[in-house]
């Protein structure tokens, strides 16, 4: 033996004396090594333990094994032994979900792992287009760009073709339509893979001038009324949705009489009770009319005092209208049954969750929930009036970053006295109100996917587009689009905050940074409680009614409120974590 070998041998002898148990073997260089009898380990070749395969295809599962000596292998599918080899090669002829167990028995122990195989039907392509209808107006000489979402396009034989009036014009995923002549153009797209094809078509009308569409915003997505209610001498800010404002002239009429306002927002302040017709006139040829009702009551008369048996917690959910998101409709994590296909059923589900301090996810930007109490919540003038519980947290290591998914807060009084949230919403001021990067009149439209297990496409009112990604490794419900929204698309409006999510370039970890104050599900300076994982309680923020404001950021002195709305305030996603979505656990009158 050389000197190095002698030294190693001496160290081994010392180790034997100290431990009383050691096994030796010699390698080809006559170096004596230690053999440790550690337990065997199975490392699956899927990080999630879930494998996907097409019906009729063969799947090979090849785990890695550590500390395996003299091993015997056994593979079982739903309790039936199918193989005794280190890897499993199996042809899956039936669709469904199957549980597979690999057991390894060797002289240093036995180890077992369970995995799941999901067998789906042959993966035909499915095309989803981000269109609200099949008739599109495009200005002559302008580009119209559309990118479909196509399921099952990761196929070696995948092809796509675009046709204009039956003539093939492109074989790229993104399609850019441009025409220098007016007229109607039939557009079709066909996607083909090794299993078959799918096609979609729509019509583009190329016009010299785009028509102007004018609508007034509704109270909420499910409440289609445009009527606004107020008390005498309390202003109403009226801003219609106008499809285009370039080179337009605007005039306003009250009960048919022109008033002194040429702005896109009209501030109407009735001095006496009554009904008033408010009309906006654009370019002297396009118009829309809505109603303002000045109620014959005072603010004090509408207040509902709390009885001795009043509940400090919200007692009713009036609208649960989330944006699409990974937790929407999830029967495993979110607790839904899959039968929530109506608003009433969704509201009942959300209320039961809140009663049990379980989270209700609002999905991506614009998703909201509206709750009410069995009494009015008073303005305490300087202290927190109510609190909202979320599940934000700081990064445990750095004490910063972490998970903050801010929700914008809106409040409402029951001005018309009917017990419903169909009056006037007022946003609560937050730390980012009115600053650069915050958009007060943001709108986003979500499009229902054409098939299951597909991402949800969206477009907004400032020219952006994107997707709520389908995260099959984490949430496998058929769709992230709410099942109780029957329309092929829906638009949500509200204030959008500039996202504060960042990714560490070294670790790849994401942080959703907190905002200073004024938002739900956010570790701001307005925390009442930072929460406790051990107790199952989330963090809780306090809010003041005195922060209610008009759309021009001036304060409105409300004596009380009856309804609260929380709406996801950012439009962003953090890689594999998916979209940022506000979560709420409860609403409490303080």
FENMONOR-V113963 format. One record per residue. RES is the residue in three letters. D_FIRST is the distance of its C-alpha to the first C-alpha in Angstrom with 1 decimal. Layout:
BEGIN
res:RES d_first:D_FIRST
res:RES d_first:D_FIRST
END
This chain:
BEGIN
res:UNK d_first:0.0
res:UNK d_first:3.8
res:UNK d_first:6.7
res:UNK d_first:7.9
res:UNK d_first:5.7
res:UNK d_first:6.2
res:UNK d_first:9.7
res:UNK d_first:10.3
res:UNK d_first:9.6
res:UNK d_first:11.9
res:UNK d_first:14.4
res:UNK d_first:14.6
res:UNK d_first:15.4
res:UNK d_first:18.0
res:UNK d_first:19.4
res:UNK d_first:19.8
res:UNK d_first:21.7
res:UNK d_first:23.9
res:UNK d_first:24.8
res:UNK d_first:24.8
res:UNK d_first:23.9
res:UNK d_first:20.8
res:UNK d_first:19.6
res:UNK d_first:16.1
res:UNK d_first:15.1
res:UNK d_first:12.2
res:UNK d_first:13.0
res:UNK d_first:12.8
res:UNK d_first:9.7
res:UNK d_first:8.0
res:UNK d_first:8.7
res:UNK d_first:10.8
res:UNK d_first:14.2
res:UNK d_first:17.5
res:UNK d_first:20.5
res:UNK d_first:23.7
res:UNK d_first:26.9
res:UNK d_first:29.3
res:UNK d_first:32.8
res:UNK d_first:33.6
res:UNK d_first:35.6
res:UNK d_first:38.1
res:UNK d_first:38.9
res:UNK d_first:42.1
res:UNK d_first:42.8
res:UNK d_first:46.0
res:UNK d_first:46.0
res:UNK d_first:49.3
res:UNK d_first:48.6
res:UNK d_first:51.8
res:UNK d_first:51.9
res:UNK d_first:55.0
res:UNK d_first:56.0
res:UNK d_first:59.3
res:UNK d_first:61.1
res:UNK d_first:60.2
res:UNK d_first:57.0
res:UNK d_first:53.4
res:UNK d_first:51.0
res:UNK d_first:47.2
res:UNK d_first:45.4
res:UNK d_first:41.6
res:UNK d_first:39.8
res:UNK d_first:36.2
res:UNK d_first:34.2
res:UNK d_first:31.5
res:UNK d_first:29.4
res:UNK d_first:30.8
res:UNK d_first:29.3
res:UNK d_first:31.2
res:UNK d_first:34.3
res:UNK d_first:38.0
res:UNK d_first:40.4
res:UNK d_first:44.1
res:UNK d_first:46.6
res:UNK d_first:50.1
res:UNK d_first:53.2
res:UNK d_first:55.7
res:UNK d_first:54.4
res:UNK d_first:54.2
res:UNK d_first:50.8
res:UNK d_first:50.5
res:UNK d_first:46.8
res:UNK d_first:43.5
res:UNK d_first:41.3
res:UNK d_first:39.1
res:UNK d_first:41.8
res:UNK d_first:45.6
res:UNK d_first:47.9
res:UNK d_first:51.5
res:UNK d_first:54.9
res:UNK d_first:57.3
res:UNK d_first:60.9
res:UNK d_first:62.6
res:UNK d_first:63.1
res:UNK d_first:62.3
res:UNK d_first:59.5
res:UNK d_first:56.8
res:UNK d_first:54.1
res:UNK d_first:50.8
res:UNK d_first:48.1
res:UNK d_first:44.5
res:UNK d_first:42.7
res:UNK d_first:39.0
res:UNK d_first:37.9
res:UNK d_first:34.3
res:UNK d_first:32.4
res:UNK d_first:31.7
res:UNK d_first:35.3
res:UNK d_first:38.4
res:UNK d_first:39.7
res:UNK d_first:43.0
res:UNK d_first:44.6
res:UNK d_first:48.3
res:UNK d_first:49.5
res:UNK d_first:53.0
res:UNK d_first:54.2
res:UNK d_first:57.5
res:UNK d_first:59.3
res:UNK d_first:62.2
res:UNK d_first:64.9
res:UNK d_first:64.5
res:UNK d_first:64.3
res:UNK d_first:67.5
res:UNK d_first:68.0
res:UNK d_first:70.1
res:UNK d_first:71.8
res:UNK d_first:72.8
res:UNK d_first:75.1
res:UNK d_first:75.7
res:UNK d_first:79.4
res:UNK d_first:82.0
res:UNK d_first:84.4
res:UNK d_first:84.8
res:UNK d_first:87.3
res:UNK d_first:86.1
res:UNK d_first:88.3
res:UNK d_first:86.8
res:UNK d_first:88.6
res:UNK d_first:89.4
res:UNK d_first:87.0
res:UNK d_first:84.3
res:UNK d_first:80.8
res:UNK d_first:80.1
res:UNK d_first:76.3
res:UNK d_first:74.9
res:UNK d_first:71.3
res:UNK d_first:71.2
res:UNK d_first:68.5
res:UNK d_first:67.5
res:UNK d_first:65.5
res:UNK d_first:63.2
res:UNK d_first:63.0
res:UNK d_first:59.2
res:UNK d_first:59.8
res:UNK d_first:59.0
res:UNK d_first:62.7
res:UNK d_first:64.2
res:UNK d_first:67.2
res:UNK d_first:69.9
res:UNK d_first:73.3
res:UNK d_first:76.2
res:UNK d_first:79.8
res:UNK d_first:82.9
res:UNK d_first:86.1
res:UNK d_first:84.1
res:UNK d_first:82.5
res:UNK d_first:78.7
res:UNK d_first:78.0
res:UNK d_first:74.3
res:UNK d_first:71.0
res:UNK d_first:69.2
res:UNK d_first:68.6
res:UNK d_first:70.5
res:UNK d_first:74.2
res:UNK d_first:76.5
res:UNK d_first:80.1
res:UNK d_first:82.6
res:UNK d_first:86.2
res:UNK d_first:89.0
res:UNK d_first:91.8
res:UNK d_first:93.0
res:UNK d_first:93.1
res:UNK d_first:91.1
res:UNK d_first:87.7
res:UNK d_first:86.1
res:UNK d_first:82.3
res:UNK d_first:79.9
res:UNK d_first:76.1
res:UNK d_first:74.3
res:UNK d_first:70.6
res:UNK d_first:69.1
res:UNK d_first:65.7
res:UNK d_first:64.5
res:UNK d_first:66.4
res:UNK d_first:69.8
res:UNK d_first:71.6
res:UNK d_first:73.6
res:UNK d_first:76.4
res:UNK d_first:78.3
res:UNK d_first:81.3
res:UNK d_first:83.5
res:UNK d_first:86.4
res:UNK d_first:86.5
res:UNK d_first:89.9
res:UNK d_first:90.0
res:UNK d_first:92.8
res:UNK d_first:94.5
res:UNK d_first:94.3
res:UNK d_first:92.2
res:UNK d_first:94.3
res:UNK d_first:94.0
res:UNK d_first:93.0
res:UNK d_first:93.9
res:UNK d_first:92.9
res:UNK d_first:92.8
res:UNK d_first:89.6
res:UNK d_first:89.9
res:UNK d_first:89.2
res:UNK d_first:85.9
res:UNK d_first:84.5
res:UNK d_first:86.1
res:UNK d_first:89.3
res:UNK d_first:91.1
res:UNK d_first:93.9
res:UNK d_first:94.5
res:UNK d_first:97.2
res:UNK d_first:96.4
res:UNK d_first:97.8
res:UNK d_first:98.6
res:UNK d_first:100.9
res:UNK d_first:103.8
res:UNK d_first:102.9
res:UNK d_first:99.1
res:UNK d_first:98.0
res:UNK d_first:96.3
res:UNK d_first:94.0
res:UNK d_first:94.5
res:UNK d_first:92.0
res:UNK d_first:92.4
res:UNK d_first:89.7
res:UNK d_first:90.9
res:UNK d_first:89.1
res:UNK d_first:89.6
res:UNK d_first:91.2
res:UNK d_first:91.3
res:UNK d_first:94.9
res:UNK d_first:96.4
res:UNK d_first:99.2
res:UNK d_first:99.2
res:UNK d_first:102.2
res:UNK d_first:102.6
res:UNK d_first:105.5
res:UNK d_first:106.4
res:UNK d_first:108.8
res:UNK d_first:109.7
res:UNK d_first:110.4
res:UNK d_first:108.3
res:UNK d_first:106.6
res:UNK d_first:105.4
res:UNK d_first:101.7
res:UNK d_first:100.0
res:UNK d_first:96.4
res:UNK d_first:93.9
res:UNK d_first:94.0
res:UNK d_first:97.3
res:UNK d_first:97.7
res:UNK d_first:100.5
res:UNK d_first:101.9
res:UNK d_first:104.7
res:UNK d_first:107.1
res:UNK d_first:108.7
res:UNK d_first:107.6
res:UNK d_first:107.9
res:UNK d_first:106.3
res:UNK d_first:105.7
res:UNK d_first:104.7
res:UNK d_first:102.4
res:UNK d_first:102.2
res:UNK d_first:100.0
res:UNK d_first:101.5
res:UNK d_first:99.3
res:UNK d_first:101.0
res:UNK d_first:104.2
res:UNK d_first:103.3
res:UNK d_first:100.2
res:UNK d_first:100.6
res:UNK d_first:99.2
res:UNK d_first:100.8
res:UNK d_first:99.4
res:UNK d_first:101.1
res:UNK d_first:100.8
res:UNK d_first:102.3
res:UNK d_first:103.3
res:UNK d_first:103.6
res:UNK d_first:106.5
res:UNK d_first:104.5
res:UNK d_first:102.8
res:UNK d_first:99.1
res:UNK d_first:100.0
res:UNK d_first:101.8
res:UNK d_first:98.7
res:UNK d_first:96.3
res:UNK d_first:95.2
res:UNK d_first:94.8
res:UNK d_first:92.1
res:UNK d_first:93.4
res:UNK d_first:92.2
res:UNK d_first:90.1
res:UNK d_first:88.6
res:UNK d_first:85.0
res:UNK d_first:82.8
res:UNK d_first:80.7
res:UNK d_first:81.6
res:UNK d_first:83.6
res:UNK d_first:84.0
res:UNK d_first:82.0
res:UNK d_first:84.6
res:UNK d_first:82.3
res:UNK d_first:78.6
res:UNK d_first:78.2
res:UNK d_first:74.5
res:UNK d_first:73.3
res:UNK d_first:70.8
res:UNK d_first:67.4
res:UNK d_first:64.3
res:UNK d_first:65.6
res:UNK d_first:69.1
res:UNK d_first:69.7
res:UNK d_first:66.2
res:UNK d_first:66.8
res:UNK d_first:63.3
res:UNK d_first:62.9
res:UNK d_first:66.5
res:UNK d_first:68.0
res:UNK d_first:70.7
res:UNK d_first:71.9
res:UNK d_first:72.6
res:UNK d_first:76.3
res:UNK d_first:77.1
res:UNK d_first:79.1
res:UNK d_first:82.1
res:UNK d_first:82.4
res:UNK d_first:83.7
res:UNK d_first:80.7
res:UNK d_first:78.3
res:UNK d_first:80.2
res:UNK d_first:80.1
res:UNK d_first:76.4
res:UNK d_first:75.8
res:UNK d_first:78.1
res:UNK d_first:76.3
res:UNK d_first:73.0
res:UNK d_first:74.5
res:UNK d_first:76.0
res:UNK d_first:72.5
res:UNK d_first:70.8
res:UNK d_first:68.9
res:UNK d_first:68.4
res:UNK d_first:70.7
res:UNK d_first:69.2
res:UNK d_first:71.7
res:UNK d_first:69.6
res:UNK d_first:69.6
res:UNK d_first:72.1
res:UNK d_first:75.6
res:UNK d_first:74.9
res:UNK d_first:76.9
res:UNK d_first:78.2
res:UNK d_first:81.6
res:UNK d_first:82.3
res:UNK d_first:85.3
res:UNK d_first:86.2
res:UNK d_first:89.1
res:UNK d_first:90.5
res:UNK d_first:90.5
res:UNK d_first:87.8
res:UNK d_first:89.5
res:UNK d_first:88.7
res:UNK d_first:87.7
res:UNK d_first:88.2
res:UNK d_first:85.1
res:UNK d_first:82.6
res:UNK d_first:80.6
res:UNK d_first:82.9
res:UNK d_first:80.4
res:UNK d_first:76.7
res:UNK d_first:74.5
res:UNK d_first:71.1
res:UNK d_first:68.3
res:UNK d_first:64.5
res:UNK d_first:63.4
res:UNK d_first:60.4
res:UNK d_first:58.4
res:UNK d_first:54.8
res:UNK d_first:53.0
res:UNK d_first:50.4
res:UNK d_first:52.5
res:UNK d_first:55.9
res:UNK d_first:57.5
res:UNK d_first:57.9
res:UNK d_first:57.3
res:UNK d_first:60.0
res:UNK d_first:63.6
res:UNK d_first:66.0
res:UNK d_first:69.4
res:UNK d_first:72.6
res:UNK d_first:76.0
res:UNK d_first:78.6
res:UNK d_first:82.3
res:UNK d_first:85.1
res:UNK d_first:88.5
res:UNK d_first:91.8
res:UNK d_first:93.8
res:UNK d_first:96.7
res:UNK d_first:98.7
res:UNK d_first:98.2
res:UNK d_first:97.2
res:UNK d_first:93.9
res:UNK d_first:91.9
res:UNK d_first:89.6
res:UNK d_first:91.9
res:UNK d_first:93.0
res:UNK d_first:91.4
res:UNK d_first:87.7
res:UNK d_first:86.7
res:UNK d_first:83.2
res:UNK d_first:81.8
res:UNK d_first:80.7
res:UNK d_first:77.0
res:UNK d_first:75.0
res:UNK d_first:74.8
res:UNK d_first:78.5
res:UNK d_first:80.1
res:UNK d_first:77.2
res:UNK d_first:75.7
res:UNK d_first:73.6
res:UNK d_first:75.6
res:UNK d_first:78.0
res:UNK d_first:80.9
res:UNK d_first:82.3
res:UNK d_first:79.3
res:UNK d_first:79.6
res:UNK d_first:77.0
res:UNK d_first:77.7
res:UNK d_first:75.3
res:UNK d_first:75.6
res:UNK d_first:75.1
res:UNK d_first:72.4
res:UNK d_first:73.7
res:UNK d_first:71.0
res:UNK d_first:68.5
res:UNK d_first:65.1
res:UNK d_first:66.2
res:UNK d_first:66.1
res:UNK d_first:69.4
res:UNK d_first:70.8
res:UNK d_first:73.0
res:UNK d_first:75.1
res:UNK d_first:76.7
res:UNK d_first:79.9
res:UNK d_first:78.2
res:UNK d_first:76.8
res:UNK d_first:73.3
res:UNK d_first:71.7
res:UNK d_first:68.6
res:UNK d_first:67.2
res:UNK d_first:66.3
res:UNK d_first:63.0
res:UNK d_first:62.5
res:UNK d_first:59.1
res:UNK d_first:58.3
res:UNK d_first:54.9
res:UNK d_first:56.8
res:UNK d_first:60.5
res:UNK d_first:61.6
res:UNK d_first:65.3
res:UNK d_first:67.4
res:UNK d_first:68.8
res:UNK d_first:68.6
res:UNK d_first:72.3
res:UNK d_first:74.5
res:UNK d_first:76.0
res:UNK d_first:79.3
res:UNK d_first:79.9
res:UNK d_first:81.7
res:UNK d_first:82.3
res:UNK d_first:80.2
res:UNK d_first:79.6
res:UNK d_first:80.3
res:UNK d_first:80.6
res:UNK d_first:79.7
res:UNK d_first:81.0
res:UNK d_first:80.0
res:UNK d_first:78.3
res:UNK d_first:74.9
res:UNK d_first:72.5
res:UNK d_first:70.0
res:UNK d_first:66.6
res:UNK d_first:63.9
res:UNK d_first:60.8
res:UNK d_first:57.7
res:UNK d_first:54.2
res:UNK d_first:51.1
res:UNK d_first:49.6
res:UNK d_first:46.0
res:UNK d_first:46.1
res:UNK d_first:48.9
res:UNK d_first:50.6
res:UNK d_first:54.4
res:UNK d_first:56.7
res:UNK d_first:60.4
res:UNK d_first:61.7
res:UNK d_first:64.6
res:UNK d_first:68.2
res:UNK d_first:70.0
res:UNK d_first:72.6
res:UNK d_first:75.1
res:UNK d_first:73.1
res:UNK d_first:71.9
res:UNK d_first:68.3
res:UNK d_first:67.3
res:UNK d_first:65.7
res:UNK d_first:68.4
res:UNK d_first:70.2
res:UNK d_first:72.6
res:UNK d_first:70.2
res:UNK d_first:71.8
res:UNK d_first:68.6
res:UNK d_first:65.1
res:UNK d_first:64.5
res:UNK d_first:62.0
res:UNK d_first:59.6
res:UNK d_first:59.5
res:UNK d_first:63.3
res:UNK d_first:63.5
res:UNK d_first:65.9
res:UNK d_first:65.7
res:UNK d_first:66.6
res:UNK d_first:70.4
res:UNK d_first:72.4
res:UNK d_first:75.9
res:UNK d_first:78.8
res:UNK d_first:82.2
res:UNK d_first:85.3
res:UNK d_first:86.5
res:UNK d_first:84.0
res:UNK d_first:85.9
res:UNK d_first:87.2
res:UNK d_first:89.3
res:UNK d_first:87.8
res:UNK d_first:88.7
res:UNK d_first:86.5
res:UNK d_first:89.5
res:UNK d_first:89.3
res:UNK d_first:91.5
res:UNK d_first:92.6
res:UNK d_first:92.0
res:UNK d_first:93.1
res:UNK d_first:90.9
res:UNK d_first:89.0
res:UNK d_first:89.0
res:UNK d_first:86.2
res:UNK d_first:82.7
res:UNK d_first:80.8
res:UNK d_first:77.1
res:UNK d_first:75.9
res:UNK d_first:72.5
res:UNK d_first:72.7
res:UNK d_first:69.9
res:UNK d_first:69.2
res:UNK d_first:65.5
res:UNK d_first:62.3
res:UNK d_first:58.7
res:UNK d_first:56.6
res:UNK d_first:55.1
res:UNK d_first:57.0
res:UNK d_first:60.3
res:UNK d_first:63.7
res:UNK d_first:64.6
res:UNK d_first:67.0
res:UNK d_first:68.8
res:UNK d_first:68.5
res:UNK d_first:71.0
res:UNK d_first:71.0
res:UNK d_first:74.3
res:UNK d_first:77.5
res:UNK d_first:79.0
res:UNK d_first:82.2
res:UNK d_first:81.4
END
